């Protein structure tokens, strides 16, 4: 028989629920992504809390198929940037299509990745494609893509809530991160997120978010 425990739940008044819903929506609408980071230090405890929040995400069969690798070592960040830029130069020269290049143009992305060494922290989210039993045999993990996506969203929300910024960086290809960070074969790089304060002269793309009626269907 599965083990269960009582749900700890505090029901809010309708007024308080509405207030919190509106406040959180407004708070997250103010979130922006930047590639311009300050080198100002950020306490490790803050990163721990962001990862702890991310680790509360629901996951397929509660397998929690994620590993967060938090990097502050300057030499290791330099190594990650060196390999990432080499991969990105090849991507922009050989892989990217004209349509893809056009889609990226308003964001100003290129092969130069200063954020990888400027940001005080790089947090790499690895997806555990399968589990490993104590005897070395493999066990299936379910819905790993979806589970890690939800965890990443909670991490981003936590970073924004503490007054910091991050960037969802997906070097193409990403496989080098497993080698550089010495992760096992069952872990696949999912997302690379620099975390820190924005630079004093930080800029963000001039974009607008889709309105509610463009992203919602009521039935």
KENU-928658 format. One record per atom (N, C-alpha, C): residue in one letter; atom name; x, y, z. Coordinates in steps of 0.02 Angstrom, whole numbers, m for minus. Atoms other than C-alpha are relative to their C-alpha. Last residue first. Layout:
! KENU-928658
R,A,CA,X,Y,Z
...
//
This chain:
! KENU-928658
R,X,N,52,46,25
R,X,CA,m722,1340,m1120
R,X,C,m53,m11,54
R,X,N,48,17,m54
R,X,CA,m598,1483,m1098
R,X,C,m55,m43,m30
R,X,N,65,20,28
R,X,CA,m448,1490,m1214
R,X,C,m44,m20,58
R,X,N,50,36,m40
R,X,CA,m296,1587,m1156
R,X,C,m61,m17,m41
R,X,N,m31,61,m25
R,X,CA,m133,1647,m1236
R,X,C,m49,m44,39
R,X,N,m37,32,53
R,X,CA,m195,1788,m1348
R,X,C,30,m67,22
R,X,N,47,31,47
R,X,CA,m333,1841,m1228
R,X,C,35,m33,m59
R,X,N,34,59,m27
R,X,CA,m205,1866,m1090
R,X,C,m43,m34,m52
R,X,N,53,m13,m49
R,X,CA,m98,1986,m1190
R,X,C,m36,m64,19
R,X,N,67,10,28
R,X,CA,63,1927,m1273
R,X,C,m53,14,53
R,X,N,27,66,m12
R,X,CA,218,2001,m1194
R,X,C,m71,m5,m29
R,X,N,64,m2,m35
R,X,CA,302,2152,m1270
R,X,C,m23,m72,9
R,X,N,51,48,20
R,X,CA,484,2166,m1317
R,X,C,m65,15,36
R,X,N,63,m36,m3
R,X,CA,624,2294,m1316
R,X,C,m55,m46,m27
R,X,N,35,m12,63
R,X,CA,770,2179,m1282
R,X,C,m66,36,10
R,X,N,42,57,17
R,X,CA,855,2204,m1114
R,X,C,m33,15,m67
R,X,N,55,m12,46
R,X,CA,999,2316,m1064
R,X,C,m39,m64,m11
R,X,N,34,57,31
R,X,CA,1117,2316,m918
R,X,C,m57,23,m45
R,X,N,22,m22,67
R,X,CA,1217,2476,m888
R,X,C,m37,m56,m37
R,X,N,28,m68,m6
R,X,CA,1236,2451,m700
R,X,C,m27,25,m67
R,X,N,m51,m52,5
R,X,CA,1259,2265,m729
R,X,C,m33,69,3
R,X,N,m12,m28,66
R,X,CA,1115,2157,m671
R,X,C,56,51,2
R,X,N,30,m65,8
R,X,CA,1137,2065,m506
R,X,C,11,23,m73
R,X,N,m34,m54,m35
R,X,CA,1174,1881,m512
R,X,C,m39,64,m4
R,X,N,41,m34,m51
R,X,CA,1129,1714,m588
R,X,C,41,54,33
R,X,N,m40,m46,m41
R,X,CA,1192,1629,m746
R,X,C,m47,37,48
R,X,N,29,m63,m23
R,X,CA,1072,1490,m798
R,X,C,50,41,41
R,X,N,m55,m35,m34
R,X,CA,1125,1342,m905
R,X,C,m25,69,18
R,X,N,2,m73,1
R,X,CA,982,1226,m952
R,X,C,59,28,39
R,X,N,67,m23,18
R,X,CA,951,1041,m987
R,X,C,m2,76,m8
R,X,N,10,m72,m12
R,X,CA,1121,959,m984
R,X,C,m67,23,m26
R,X,N,m5,m37,63
R,X,CA,1097,769,m985
R,X,C,m10,75,15
R,X,N,20,m71,m6
R,X,CA,1130,661,m832
R,X,C,14,37,m65
R,X,N,73,m5,0
R,X,CA,1129,470,m853
R,X,C,m25,72,4
R,X,N,28,9,67
R,X,CA,1312,468,m907
R,X,C,m76,8,m2
R,X,N,6,69,25
R,X,CA,1376,539,m743
R,X,C,m39,m3,m66
R,X,N,63,30,m20
R,X,CA,1427,723,m718
R,X,C,m6,m70,m31
R,X,N,m12,68,m25
R,X,CA,1606,785,m724
R,X,C,m64,m33,27
R,X,N,24,2,m69
R,X,CA,1566,971,m740
R,X,C,1,m71,29
R,X,N,m35,m52,m38
R,X,CA,1671,991,m898
R,X,C,m18,m4,74
R,X,N,m71,17,m6
R,X,CA,1610,825,m969
R,X,C,37,50,44
R,X,N,m5,62,m40
R,X,CA,1425,851,m934
R,X,C,73,m18,11
R,X,N,9,m17,m71
R,X,CA,1439,1032,m993
R,X,C,4,m62,44
R,X,N,m64,m13,m33
R,X,CA,1514,977,m1159
R,X,C,m7,14,75
R,X,N,m30,59,m29
R,X,CA,1348,900,m1210
R,X,C,65,12,38
R,X,N,m12,m9,m72
R,X,CA,1265,1068,m1233
R,X,C,39,m57,32
R,X,N,32,49,m44
R,X,CA,1265,1085,m1423
R,X,C,21,10,72
R,X,N,16,50,51
R,X,CA,1217,1225,m1445
R,X,C,64,m26,m32
R,X,N,m54,5,50
R,X,CA,1229,1322,m1284
R,X,C,m15,m57,m48
R,X,N,m5,69,25
R,X,CA,1058,1335,m1201
R,X,C,54,m3,m53
R,X,N,m50,9,53
R,X,CA,1055,1492,m1093
R,X,C,3,m74,m18
R,X,N,6,71,19
R,X,CA,903,1538,m991
R,X,C,43,m12,m61
R,X,N,6,8,72
R,X,CA,963,1702,m916
R,X,C,m6,m74,m14
R,X,N,m30,60,29
R,X,CA,953,1758,m736
R,X,C,m15,0,m75
R,X,N,19,14,68
R,X,CA,918,1913,m633
R,X,C,34,m65,m23
R,X,N,m56,13,45
R,X,CA,919,1950,m447
R,X,C,m27,m12,m70
R,X,N,m28,m62,26
R,X,CA,793,2032,m331
R,X,C,61,m9,m44
R,X,N,m53,m24,m45
R,X,CA,753,1882,m220
R,X,C,36,62,m28
R,X,N,29,m21,m64
R,X,CA,586,1857,m309
R,X,C,53,27,47
R,X,N,32,m65,9
R,X,CA,670,1854,m480
R,X,C,m27,26,66
R,X,N,m53,m48,13
R,X,CA,785,1712,m427
R,X,C,m29,71,m7
R,X,N,m34,m12,m63
R,X,CA,639,1616,m352
R,X,C,55,52,m8
R,X,N,44,m41,m42
R,X,CA,535,1635,m510
R,X,C,34,17,66
R,X,N,1,m67,29
R,X,CA,681,1572,m616
R,X,C,m43,47,42
R,X,N,m65,m30,m14
R,X,CA,704,1421,m502
R,X,C,2,72,m25
R,X,N,m1,m20,m71
R,X,CA,518,1384,m507
R,X,C,66,32,19
R,X,N,45,m57,m9
R,X,CA,521,1387,m697
R,X,C,m2,24,72
R,X,N,m34,m59,25
R,X,CA,673,1274,m702
R,X,C,m42,62,9
R,X,N,m51,m18,m49
R,X,CA,586,1147,m592
R,X,C,37,63,m21
R,X,N,35,m30,m57
R,X,CA,435,1147,m709
R,X,C,50,23,53
R,X,N,25,m65,22
R,X,CA,547,1118,m860
R,X,C,m37,36,57
R,X,N,m55,m48,m4
R,X,CA,640,981,m767
R,X,C,m22,70,m23
R,X,N,m17,m11,m70
R,X,CA,478,886,m737
R,X,C,55,52,7
R,X,N,51,m42,m32
R,X,CA,417,908,m915
R,X,C,18,17,72
R,X,N,m1,m66,32
R,X,CA,578,843,m991
R,X,C,m49,47,35
R,X,N,m57,m39,m24
R,X,CA,591,701,m865
R,X,C,4,70,m30
R,X,N,15,m71,10
R,X,CA,416,635,m895
R,X,C,57,45,24
R,X,N,58,m18,40
R,X,CA,456,463,m823
R,X,C,m7,77,m3
R,X,N,27,m63,m27
R,X,CA,622,393,m763
R,X,C,m54,24,m48
R,X,N,31,m50,43
R,X,CA,657,211,m802
R,X,C,m21,61,40
R,X,N,72,0,m9
R,X,CA,776,112,m692
R,X,C,m29,58,m41
R,X,N,37,m60,16
R,X,CA,955,66,m734
R,X,C,m74,m8,16
R,X,N,51,9,52
R,X,CA,1066,m63,m651
R,X,C,m40,64,m9
R,X,N,m23,m23,65
R,X,CA,1220,m7,m555
R,X,C,m50,m9,m56
R,X,N,m40,52,31
R,X,CA,1187,m113,m400
R,X,C,25,20,m70
R,X,N,m62,12,m38
R,X,CA,1132,41,m300
R,X,C,45,m53,m32
R,X,N,10,36,m62
R,X,CA,1005,81,m438
R,X,C,67,m12,35
R,X,N,m51,52,m10
R,X,CA,1037,213,m570
R,X,C,m11,m31,68
R,X,N,m28,7,m66
R,X,CA,894,320,m634
R,X,C,52,m56,2
R,X,N,21,62,m32
R,X,CA,862,372,m812
R,X,C,32,m3,69
R,X,N,37,36,51
R,X,CA,870,531,m915
R,X,C,m24,m67,25
R,X,N,m19,70,m8
R,X,CA,922,629,m761
R,X,C,m44,m42,m47
R,X,N,58,45,0
R,X,CA,903,806,m825
R,X,C,25,m72,6
R,X,N,m8,62,37
R,X,CA,1046,923,m778
R,X,C,m63,m42,8
R,X,N,51,50,m16
R,X,CA,1015,1103,m726
R,X,C,11,m60,m46
R,X,N,16,44,56
R,X,CA,1172,1209,m734
R,X,C,m49,m53,25
R,X,N,37,58,m25
R,X,CA,1183,1355,m614
R,X,C,m21,m41,m60
R,X,N,31,36,56
R,X,CA,1318,1481,m656
R,X,C,m34,m61,30
R,X,N,20,71,m3
R,X,CA,1352,1601,m514
R,X,C,m23,m23,m69
R,X,N,m34,34,m55
R,X,CA,1445,1766,m494
R,X,C,m16,m74,5
R,X,N,47,18,m52
R,X,CA,1390,1822,m668
R,X,C,36,m37,56
R,X,N,18,m58,m41
R,X,CA,1532,1901,m766
R,X,C,m45,m19,58
R,X,N,m54,m15,m47
R,X,CA,1612,1740,m830
R,X,C,m16,60,45
R,X,N,m23,62,m30
R,X,CA,1465,1659,m918
R,X,C,58,11,49
R,X,N,38,14,m60
R,X,CA,1383,1827,m948
R,X,C,25,m63,36
R,X,N,m32,m31,m58
R,X,CA,1523,1872,m1068
R,X,C,m37,m17,65
R,X,N,39,17,m59
R,X,CA,1454,1748,m1195
R,X,C,33,27,63
R,X,N,m37,m28,m57
R,X,CA,1510,1806,m1367
R,X,C,m43,m7,62
R,X,N,m43,51,m29
R,X,CA,1437,1690,m1500
R,X,C,40,24,60
R,X,N,m56,19,42
R,X,CA,1291,1804,m1541
R,X,C,43,m49,37
R,X,N,m44,54,m21
R,X,CA,1122,1855,m1474
R,X,C,56,m12,m51
R,X,N,m71,m20,m1
R,X,CA,1048,2027,m1506
R,X,C,47,m55,22
R,X,N,m27,13,m67
R,X,CA,871,1980,m1455
R,X,C,74,16,5
R,X,N,22,m52,m47
R,X,CA,787,2060,m1607
R,X,C,30,m8,70
R,X,N,m28,m67,12
R,X,CA,899,1953,m1722
R,X,C,m25,53,50
R,X,N,m44,m21,m54
R,X,CA,855,1785,m1645
R,X,C,23,73,m6
R,X,N,37,1,m63
R,X,CA,703,1752,m1755
R,X,C,42,25,58
R,X,N,47,m56,1
R,X,CA,797,1808,m1911
R,X,C,m39,4,66
R,X,N,m39,m61,m10
R,X,CA,941,1690,m1871
R,X,C,m45,62,3
R,X,N,m20,m2,m71
R,X,CA,818,1547,m1850
R,X,C,39,64,14
R,X,N,61,m13,m39
R,X,CA,738,1584,m2019
R,X,C,17,6,74
R,X,N,18,m71,9
R,X,CA,909,1598,m2103
R,X,C,m61,17,41
R,X,N,33,m15,63
R,X,CA,959,1430,m2029
R,X,C,m16,74,m5
R,X,N,60,m42,m3
R,X,CA,1087,1405,m1892
R,X,C,m28,13,m69
R,X,N,62,35,m18
R,X,CA,1207,1259,m1908
R,X,C,m62,43,m10
R,X,N,15,61,37
R,X,CA,1371,1307,m1990
R,X,C,m70,m27,9
R,X,N,m32,4,66
R,X,CA,1434,1481,m1943
R,X,C,m28,m57,m42
R,X,N,19,m57,41
R,X,CA,1317,1524,m1799
R,X,C,29,m3,m71
R,X,N,73,m1,10
R,X,CA,1330,1349,m1725
R,X,C,m20,57,m47
R,X,N,15,51,50
R,X,CA,1519,1339,m1751
R,X,C,m75,1,m16
R,X,N,m27,m25,63
R,X,CA,1541,1503,m1659
R,X,C,m14,m49,m57
R,X,N,46,m50,28
R,X,CA,1422,1440,m1525
R,X,C,26,29,m66
R,X,N,59,34,26
R,X,CA,1524,1282,m1494
R,X,C,m48,50,m34
R,X,N,m24,38,58
R,X,CA,1685,1383,m1475
R,X,C,m59,m36,m33
R,X,N,m10,m46,55
R,X,CA,1594,1507,m1364
R,X,C,25,m35,m63
R,X,N,65,m23,24
R,X,CA,1529,1369,m1252
R,X,C,8,46,m60
R,X,N,29,53,42
R,X,CA,1702,1289,m1238
R,X,C,m67,22,m29
R,X,N,m44,15,56
R,X,CA,1786,1449,m1180
R,X,C,m31,m53,m46
R,X,N,8,m51,51
R,X,CA,1639,1502,m1072
R,X,C,42,m16,m62
R,X,N,66,8,30
R,X,CA,1637,1338,m978
R,X,C,m10,51,m55
R,X,N,m3,60,43
R,X,CA,1825,1349,m951
R,X,C,m67,m11,m35
R,X,N,m40,m18,60
R,X,CA,1811,1527,m887
R,X,C,3,m59,m48
R,X,N,44,m42,42
R,X,CA,1672,1474,m767
R,X,C,35,19,m65
R,X,N,48,45,30
R,X,CA,1786,1335,m704
R,X,C,m50,38,m44
R,X,N,m34,38,52
R,X,CA,1928,1456,m676
R,X,C,m48,m47,m35
R,X,N,m15,m42,58
R,X,CA,1816,1579,m584
R,X,C,32,m40,m57
R,X,N,m72,1,12
R,X,CA,1742,1450,m465
R,X,C,16,36,m65
R,X,N,m25,m67,m14
R,X,CA,1561,1501,m431
R,X,C,75,6,m13
R,X,N,m70,m14,12
R,X,CA,1472,1351,m507
R,X,C,16,73,17
R,X,N,m10,m72,m10
R,X,CA,1306,1280,m449
R,X,C,75,14,m1
R,X,N,m71,m10,m13
R,X,CA,1266,1107,m520
R,X,C,12,75,3
R,X,N,m21,m69,10
R,X,CA,1079,1071,m504
R,X,C,74,5,18
R,X,N,m59,m17,m39
R,X,CA,1030,888,m527
R,X,C,19,71,m18
R,X,N,m41,m59,14
R,X,CA,858,839,m585
R,X,C,60,2,45
R,X,N,m55,18,44
R,X,CA,748,686,m603
R,X,C,45,58,m19
R,X,N,m44,m59,m9
R,X,CA,637,716,m450
R,X,C,63,m8,m43
R,X,N,m69,23,6
R,X,CA,568,538,m459
R,X,C,50,57,5
R,X,N,m40,m31,m53
R,X,CA,399,593,m390
R,X,C,73,m23,m2
R,X,N,m9,51,m51
R,X,CA,314,473,m512
R,X,C,42,23,58
R,X,N,29,65,18
R,X,CA,336,609,m644
R,X,C,19,m53,51
R,X,N,m37,37,50
R,X,CA,386,770,m556
R,X,C,m33,m67,m12
R,X,N,28,67,11
R,X,CA,307,909,m455
R,X,C,39,m35,m54
R,X,N,42,9,60
R,X,CA,426,1052,m416
R,X,C,m31,m70,m2
R,X,N,68,14,m22
R,X,CA,489,1071,m237
R,X,C,m47,m13,m58
R,X,N,7,70,m18
R,X,CA,668,1053,m298
R,X,C,m68,m18,27
R,X,N,6,39,62
R,X,CA,655,1222,m383
R,X,C,m12,m73,14
R,X,N,66,m15,29
R,X,CA,621,1305,m215
R,X,C,m11,m41,m63
R,X,N,49,34,m44
R,X,CA,772,1217,m138
R,X,C,m71,12,m26
R,X,N,0,71,19
R,X,CA,875,1272,m289
R,X,C,m50,m39,43
R,X,N,30,4,67
R,X,CA,825,1453,m259
R,X,C,m3,m72,m23
R,X,N,72,m8,m8
R,X,CA,861,1433,m72
R,X,C,m36,m4,m67
R,X,N,27,60,m32
R,X,CA,1034,1362,m105
R,X,C,m76,5,6
R,X,N,3,50,54
R,X,CA,1070,1504,m226
R,X,C,m29,m65,28
R,X,N,55,m20,44
R,X,CA,1026,1628,m89
R,X,C,m8,m50,m56
R,X,N,63,18,m32
R,X,CA,1135,1536,38
R,X,C,m59,18,m45
R,X,N,18,69,17
R,X,CA,1283,1548,m81
R,X,C,m68,m19,28
R,X,N,m10,52,m51
R,X,CA,1283,1736,m58
R,X,C,m22,m70,m24
R,X,N,67,18,m25
R,X,CA,1293,1840,m218
R,X,C,10,m57,50
R,X,N,14,66,m28
R,X,CA,1455,1927,m265
R,X,C,m73,m7,23
R,X,N,10,m4,m72
R,X,CA,1457,2082,m377
R,X,C,m19,m69,28
R,X,N,m43,51,m32
R,X,CA,1520,2036,m551
R,X,C,m8,0,76
R,X,N,m51,m28,m44
R,X,CA,1372,2129,m626
R,X,C,42,m57,27
R,X,N,m2,14,m71
R,X,CA,1279,2043,m767
R,X,C,56,39,35
R,X,N,m49,m46,m28
R,X,CA,1227,2095,m942
R,X,C,m1,m6,76
R,X,N,m65,32,10
R,X,CA,1140,1955,m1038
R,X,C,56,42,32
R,X,N,m54,m42,25
R,X,CA,969,2006,m975
R,X,C,62,m42,m10
R,X,N,m62,38,11
R,X,CA,802,1920,m949
R,X,C,52,48,m29
R,X,N,m32,m6,65
R,X,CA,658,2020,m877
R,X,C,64,m41,m2
R,X,N,m61,38,11
R,X,CA,534,1994,m736
R,X,C,27,10,m71
R,X,N,m58,m45,m3
R,X,CA,410,2136,m710
R,X,C,65,m37,m12
R,X,N,1,m39,62
R,X,CA,265,2026,m768
R,X,C,60,48,m3
R,X,N,m32,39,53
R,X,CA,317,1907,m629
R,X,C,m2,37,m67
R,X,N,m70,11,m16
R,X,CA,280,2035,m492
R,X,C,35,m37,m57
R,X,N,m35,m63,13
R,X,CA,117,2090,m574
R,X,C,75,m8,13
R,X,N,2,m11,72
R,X,CA,55,1909,m580
R,X,C,39,64,m18
R,X,N,m50,45,30
R,X,CA,113,1880,m401
R,X,C,2,9,m76
R,X,N,m68,m22,m17
R,X,CA,22,2035,m338
R,X,C,53,m44,m33
R,X,N,m16,m60,38
R,X,CA,m139,1994,m431
R,X,C,72,23,13
R,X,N,m2,17,71
R,X,CA,m146,1816,m365
R,X,C,21,61,m42
R,X,N,m62,36,14
R,X,CA,m99,1869,m189
R,X,C,7,m16,m74
R,X,N,m56,m46,m8
R,X,CA,m236,1999,m181
R,X,C,66,m33,m18
R,X,N,m1,m46,57
R,X,CA,m365,1881,m253
R,X,C,58,48,4
R,X,N,m19,38,60
R,X,CA,m321,1746,m128
R,X,C,5,46,m61
R,X,N,m72,12,m4
R,X,CA,m326,1873,14
R,X,C,25,m40,m60
R,X,N,m34,m64,10
R,X,CA,m499,1935,m36
R,X,C,76,m9,0
R,X,N,1,m18,71
R,X,CA,m566,1759,m59
R,X,C,37,65,m14
R,X,N,63,m34,18
R,X,CA,m508,1719,118
R,X,C,2,16,m74
R,X,N,m1,m73,m5
R,X,CA,m365,1597,127
R,X,C,m69,28,m13
R,X,N,45,m33,48
R,X,CA,m377,1411,162
R,X,C,0,75,13
R,X,N,34,m55,m32
R,X,CA,m225,1344,252
R,X,C,m42,36,m51
R,X,N,31,m49,44
R,X,CA,m170,1173,194
R,X,C,m35,53,41
R,X,N,m2,m60,m40
R,X,CA,m59,1038,268
R,X,C,m23,58,m44
R,X,N,m19,m62,34
R,X,CA,m113,883,175
R,X,C,m1,57,50
R,X,N,50,m52,6
R,X,CA,m121,729,287
R,X,C,28,62,m35
R,X,N,4,m41,m60
R,X,CA,1,590,253
R,X,C,m49,55,m13
R,X,N,28,m67,6
R,X,CA,5,447,129
R,X,C,3,36,66
R,X,N,3,m39,m63
R,X,CA,104,288,109
R,X,C,m26,70,m14
R,X,N,m39,m62,m1
R,X,CA,64,176,m39
R,X,C,m8,36,67
R,X,N,42,m60,0
R,X,CA,0,0,0
R,X,C,44,63,0
//
